[in-house]
Amino acid sequence: MKISEVIRITDEICPPELAEEWDNCGWQIKCGDGDVTGVLTALEITGAVIDEAVSRGANLIITHHPLIFQGIKSIDINTVLGNYIVRLVNNGISVYSCHTDFDKAEGGNNDYIGEALELTDVRCLDDGFTRVGNIKGDMTASEFAAFVCRKLNLGERSVRICGDPDKHVKKAGWCSGAGADFAEAAAKAGCDVFVTGDVRYHEAREAAEAGRIVIIDAGHFGTEVSFGENMAGKLSERLGAGVKVFSSAAEKEPFAYL
């Protein structure tokens, strides 16, 4: 199977037209259209992910985060990005990214979180990213945060609660990645708690002072690392046994916690 055919099927899974205008989804590096020797799915390109692709004989990496997000004027092997680009090209590895289109897509990052957290009556808000749903049982915000940790395989020390941890929560909103901007819309939709990542100080302060909605910061990595396994499963189902698809085993949270 040609690489272009794999990408055609990838675009069926998360249609490119769902991507935000500011985003840089799609081809990051294109090393021709030869036969695919293996597909590696990963949250993002790192040195370890490149090593993994080489060792597994994969000539296509599909990531969530774009490798190239803004225009670059030069490629310097002594910079992190320049080193990645040189190594990928030298090894004939193409890179394709599914970012905001996969956040919005049916079965993508946000739908995955809803299923993992066993939420019911899930619906999507108008922004395309935010989902809202009902929480099973009676939980406080801190109990729900612990539940999020268990279901998303996160260490409890890596998750922060912004607001009253003792507040009883019945309805949740969520947005993978850096989605705190959508917390207010979730509150207006009747949510008691909102799960996302990368919550900034003033966003946390406002949530705590207003008391309308508790924000659980489960981290950017924590809410999106499922991409590799999720996308690999979808591709394997559609591509069949003839194409080797691997979910990266080299994904690692960039932060260390005491």
C-alpha positions, 0 to 999 in steps of 0.5 A, spaced: 500 500 500 502 506 498 503 512 503 498 516 499 492 511 500 494 511 508 493 518 508 487 518 504 484 513 510 487 517 515 483 523 512 476 519 512 478 518 520 479 525 521 476 530 515 481 535 514 476 540 513 474 540 521 481 543 522 481 550 525 484 555 520 490 557 524 492 550 525 497 546 521 494 539 520 496 535 514 503 534 511 509 536 515 515 532 511 513 528 505 518 523 503 515 521 496 509 516 495 513 509 496 510 503 499 508 504 506 513 499 510 510 501 517 506 506 520 507 509 527 502 513 531 504 518 536 502 524 540 508 528 537 515 528 534 521 527 539 528 524 539 525 517 542 519 517 537 524 517 531 528 512 534 522 508 535 520 509 528 527 507 525 527 501 529 520 498 527 522 500 520 516 505 519 517 510 514 510 514 516 509 517 523 502 520 524 502 525 530 497 529 533 501 535 534 504 538 528 512 538 527 512 545 524 507 549 527 509 556 524 513 558 518 521 556 519 526 560 515 532 555 516 534 548 518 539 548 523 541 541 525 543 544 532 536 546 534 531 541 536 526 542 530 532 542 525 535 536 528 528 532 528 527 534 520 534 532 518 534 525 522 527 524 519 529 526 512 535 522 512 531 516 514 526 517 509 520 518 514 514 522 512 510 525 518 503 527 517 499 531 523 492 530 525 491 536 530 484 540 531 481 535 526 482 529 531 480 533 537 473 535 533 472 528 529 467 523 531 471 518 536 477 523 536 480 525 543 474 528 546 470 522 544 475 518 547 475 522 554 468 521 554 468 514 553 474 513 558 470 517 564 463 513 562 459 519 561 452 519 559 448 523 554 454 526 551 453 532 546 458 537 543 457 544 544 457 549 538 465 550 538 466 543 536 471 541 541 467 541 548 463 535 550 458 535 556 455 529 559 453 526 565 457 523 571 455 516 574 453 516 581 454 522 586 461 525 587 465 531 589 470 534 585 476 531 588 473 524 587 471 526 580 479 528 579 481 521 582 476 518 578 479 522 572 486 519 574 484 512 574 481 512 568 486 516 564 492 513 567 495 519 570 498 520 577 494 524 582 500 529 583 500 531 576 492 533 576 490 540 579 483 542 582 481 549 581 475 551 585 472 547 591 474 540 591 468 538 596 463 541 591 458 535 588 458 534 581 453 531 576 455 534 569 462 535 566 464 538 560 471 537 557 476 539 552 483 535 551 489 539 550 489 547 552 481 548 553 480 552 559 477 558 554 471 553 553 470 552 561 465 558 561 461 555 555 461 549 559 458 552 565 453 556 561 451 549 559 450 547 566 456 543 567 459 543 575 466 541 573 470 542 567 476 537 565 482 540 560 489 541 561 494 547 561 490 551 565 493 558 567 494 562 573 488 567 572 484 562 569 484 558 575 483 564 580 477 566 576 474 559 577 476 559 584 473 565 585 467 565 581 465 558 584 460 556 578 465 551 575 470 547 578 476 546 573 480 539 573 487 540 570 489 533 567 495 536 563 496 537 556 499 530 555 494 527 560 488 529 556 491 527 549 496 522 550 491 517 548 492 519 541 497 514 539 493 508 541 486 511 539 489 512 532 493 506 531 486 502 533 482 506 527 488 505 522 489 498 523 481 496 523 481 500 516 488 498 513 488 490 515 493 486 517 497 488 510 500 494 514 503 494 520 501 500 525 504 501 531 502 506 537 508 509 540 511 506 546 516 512 547 511 517 549 513 520 556 510 526 560 515 532 559 514 534 566 517 530 572 513 531 579 516 531 586 
